[in-house]
Amino acid sequence: MNSLIQNSSRIIIKVGSSLVTNDGRGLDHAAIARWASQISALRAMGKEVVLVSSGAVAEGMLRLGFDKRPTDIHELQACAAVGQMGLAQIYETSFREHSIGTAQVLLTHADLADRERYLNARSTLTTLLRLGVVPIINENDTVVTDEIKFGDNDTLGALVANLIEADALIILTDQRGLFSADPRKDPAAYLITHGRAGDPALEAMAGGAGSSLGRGGMLTKILAAKRAAKSGAHTVIAFGREADVLTRLAGGESIGTELSAQTGHLTARKQWMADHLHTAGQVVLDAGAVQKLAKEGKSLLPIGVIEVHGEFGRGAVITCVGEDGHAIARGISNYTSAETRRIKRKPSAEIEAILGYVEGHELIHRDNMVLL
């Protein structure tokens, strides 16, 4: 029995291009209808579901008469623009059969790299879930360039899992899961049914190209599981054409490859702040503030800040250093760099008088901080 999905209350489901478009023959209305029915059943179990769907470019290729994926970025963007219309329409129709509303959400890497847009995207998605709507997310291929594209929707699914602190990521693909070797070449290859997300041995097993339609092979799925695990989300990689795959997973059945996360939400969130963000700025602390943070586990108050370096906005991750330049901590700032310069060396009681409002009595709350 598998409890990874059974015990999850917020789930990200990613479906690949080959599944959505029936291996490039056009949007598979029957398959999409089946997933909508199963997601309806998951919601009846009390689970919140976000769907990350590929297929816009593949559908656009079909509509525009391309027999292979274009390499020109503008032709790809045109395919995405045309295909996204059909993709959104069929999802809306399929979920309406179950009296479920849907929302189209298109994201680029820049949306999640920019902290303010990240927070806005998070707020929008959590609000949609609260309102009982199923968000349908895709990469915004219409406007992406090589510099800002996710590169595959497996990665996008993992980023969304981190964004809204999902419990699980289900990646539906045209493979039955991760095998010990390429089963097309090695008859002794066997399915890896359980593993630990982030295990380097799994990455070594996951070589090989994906389909001609999508951009991700098995390796991108293993790396996506590793990324999702940083916020505590477990991952299941399963065959999307398996009968009732989603409801069976939710019922505790073991299907495909299950990759468990080894950290909980809070620990993972602090890992994310420590290891996975380029900080936008830096604050220099006096000896008393260093003592409060490093030894006593306190929040950082403006009065302990001596200097402010760099330009950053509210919600940006910044580095806290001592007067000797040694990094003490990283954390999410409640104030912009300009505001921090105005309130540094000031008691928290004076923040409102100086700025005209109070976002928090702390510059960085201890819950939003990780010691280095």
Order of alpha helices (4+ residues) and beta strands (2+ residues): beta-alpha-alpha-beta-alpha-alpha-beta-alpha-alpha-beta-alpha-beta-beta-alpha-alpha-beta-alpha-beta-alpha-beta-alpha-beta-beta-beta-alpha-alpha-beta
